[in-house]
Amino acid sequence: MKDIIFEQQDLRHLSWTHTRSSSGTAGSFLKSYDDSGERKLYYKLSDYDAQNGVVGHECVNEIIAGRLMDLLGVRRLEYVLVNALILLDGREMNTFLCRSFDFKERGQSKLSLEAYYELERRGDETPLDFCTRMGWSDLVYGMIVTDFLIINRDRHGANIEVLRSRSGENVSPAPLFDQGLSLACRCRTEEEIASFDPMCDPAVQSFVGTRSTFKNLDLVPAAFLSSLPRFNDIDLDSVLEDIDRILPEGHICKLCEIIERRWEYLDSIRNT
């Protein structure tokens, strides 16, 4: 598919900066950019540690999440998964990474939703109420549903952005991005994959909502849920197309189970 490039690309010229994944883990998520062309390109790696190299599959999750969001009609940043040769910590390695274009247009500035909310909220207005008043409710509802389906752990206030014109008069939500900390992202072995509960409800970061992806569904109106496709109407094979060339069979089976069972749960609550 067009969102995966299997032919190896030589990206050894990129320099990588470290972003800690969290205070309690050893890994890092490394990022880079290339502004030599007409449009600035951003790159990011899956979880990396200096001893074992790239050990995560968050970049693959980004592609799966994007395909699901397209089925749901949710506006998101377009990522391409690239088979790349990179130079990191003085050694060459081959890995799949994510590439995206800068979504900010000329004359626009960007600000985290959390910061913009603090600037413009009225009284004790919640983030959801604020987004509704701004006319962004459908994007937020689509985000909540997506995050439930993929068990997204990382929708904090800086992982949602708004775009402003130079005058500040025009403000709009940016396409959604950074969906990689999702699905079975913390499973590193076959045993961990096999034992992962597809209906788990881990504590998540959710700026517009609660710490539970299940409880967050309560924030979505029934009419919006009813407008979404049902699981029997989607082509799960297309969502996972070519992913079996990157991830092992057991992992693919678990991804199918996660998406199927959570989408069927979504179907079951539409009329309640």
N, C-alpha and C positions, 0 to 999 in steps of 0.2 A: 504494500500500500504506500501511498505518497508520504505518509507520516513516519516511515521508517526507511533509512538508507543503510543497506547492508554492505555496500562496497566501502571498504575501509578508506577513511579520509585522514590525511596527515595534518593533525592539529598540534604538532609539537611546538609551534611558535607561541601558543597561548600561555599566559601566566595565570596561576591560580591563587585565589585568596581563600583563607579558611573562615568558615562560619561554624561555630560550635553547634551541634545538634541539640544539646541540652546539657545542663550542669551534671547530670547523672550518667552520661554515656561517654564512651571513649571516642566515638566517631566524629567526623566533621562532614559538612556539605560544602564542597568547593565550587567556587563560581569564577567565571572569567567573561571577558567581552572582547569584541573586535570591532573597532570603529573605522577601519580602513576603507570600507565600501560606502555606497550611497546611504545605506541604512545600517544602524548599529545592530550588531548581533550579540546576543547573550548566550552563554553556555553554563550548564551546571552538571555536576556529577552526582551519582548516588553516594550513599554513605561510604566514607573512606577512612581507613586508619593506616598509619605509617608502616605497620608491620605486615599487614595482609593485603594492602592495596584497596581497590574498590570492592566492597563486600556486600553492598546493598543492591536493591533493584527498584529504588524509588523513581528513577527515570522511566522505567518500563511502566510503572503504575501511572505515571503522568499521561502516557499515551492512552492507556485503557480508560482512565478517568475522562480524558478529552473525548473519546469516542462515545462514552455514555452520555456526556453532557450534550453532544450533538444530537443524540436521540431524544433527549429531553428538551431541546431547544434552549439550552442555557448558554449565554454568551461567555466565551472563555478565550484565553490566550492560546494561540496555536503553537504547539511544540512539534518538533521533528526529532525522532530518535536516531542518533547517528553513530555508526560503528567507527570509532576514532582511535588513532594512534596518538597518545599524548605523552608529554614529558613532565614528570612530577617527582619532586624530591630527588632529582638527579637520576631517575631511572625511567626507561620507556615502558609503557604498558598499553594494552589494548582493552578498550571498554566501550560500552554503549553510554552515550551522554545525551542530554537534551539541548536543543538549540531553538532559540526563538528570536523574533524581531522585537525591537523596542515598540511598544504599543502607544507611546506618547507622540502625538503629532506636533509639528512645528508650531510654536507659540503657546503650547500647553505646558502646565506644570502639574505635578502629581503630589498627592498628600495621602497619608494613610486614612482610612475611614475613621479609625479611633481618634486621630488628631482633629479631623474635620468635625466629627460629632461633638467633641469637647468645645470646639469653637462656636458651633452653630445650634446646639440643642436648646430646647426650650424647657426650663424648669427641670422636672424629674422625668422628662421624656426618655424612654428606653431606646437603645439602638434600633430595635425593630420599629418602634413608633416613629423614630426619626427617619428611617429609610422609607417608611410608608408615606410620610408627609412629603418627602423629596420625590416621590413617584417611582421608587426603585423596588417596590414590593415584589414584583414578579421575578426579578433577578435574585432577590434574597430567598424567595420560596424555592426557586430552582436550585439555589446553592444548598439550602437545607436538605432537600431531597437527595441531591447528589452526594452530599457528605454522609447521609445515612446509608446510601447504597454502597459506598466505598469505604465506610468507617474512617472518614478523614479525621485525623487527630489534631490538625494544625490550621484551624481557621481563626486565628487570633486577629486582633484589630489592625495589625500592620500587614497582614496577608490579604487584605482587601483594600483597594485604593480608589481614590476619586481623581478625576482629571478636571482641571480648571483652565479656562481661557486666560490670556494675559490680563484682561480687564477684570477677571473674577466674576463676570456676570453669568457665564455659562459653566455649569458644573454637571458632570455626569459620572456614573460609576465606570471604572476601568474593567476590561475583561477579567474574569476570574483566573487566578494563576496559583501555582504551588499546591497541587493536589497530590504530591508524591508520597507524603507520609500517610499512607492509606493501605487498604486491603491487608495483606499479610506481611507488611513492611518490616516487621521485626523478626520474622522467621528466617533463620540462616541454615537450618539443617532439614533433612527429609522428615525427621521425627517431629520437629517443631511445626512444619507445614501440615503434617498429617493430623496433629492434635489441635490445630487452631480451630476455635469455635466460630463458625461463620455468622452466628447470631450474637456474638459478644457485644458488650456495651461498655467499652473502656472509657475512662474519664478523658474527655477531649477538650481542646481549646476552641471555644466558639464565642466570638465577640457578640454576634447577634443570636443569642440563644443561651442554652444551658450547657452543662458538662456531659449531657447524654444525647446521643444522636436519636434515640427513640423518643425522648421527651420533646426534642426540638420539632418532631413531626406534628406535635399538638399545636404548633404555631402556624401551621400551614392550613389555609381554608380548604374545606372539602371540595369546593368548586375548582380550585387549582389542582388538587390531587386527581379529580375526575377527568381533567383535561389531558392528563399524561397517558402515554401508551401503556398498555398492560404487558406483563412479561410475555404472554403468548404471542404478542404482536411484534416482538423485537427479534432480531437475528443475532443471537449470542455468538455465533461463529464469526460474524463480521466484527464484533467487538474485540475478539481475541485473535483475529486473523494475523498470521505470521509471528505471533508471540511465542508459539511453540518452537520457533527457530532460535529463541533466546533463553527461555525458561524451560526447566525439565517438566516431564509429563505430570508428575505428582503435584507440582505447583500449579500447572494449568487446571487440573481437576479441582483443586481447592478454590481457585479464582472463579471457576464456573459455579461452584457450590455457593460461594459467598454472594455473588450477584443474583443467582436464581432465587435463593431462599430469602434474601432481603427484599428483592423486587416482589416476590409473592406475598410477603408480609405487607408491603405497601399496597398491593392489590386488595388485601383482606380488610384494610381499614378505610378504604375509600368512602364507604357509605355508613361509617359509624361515627 
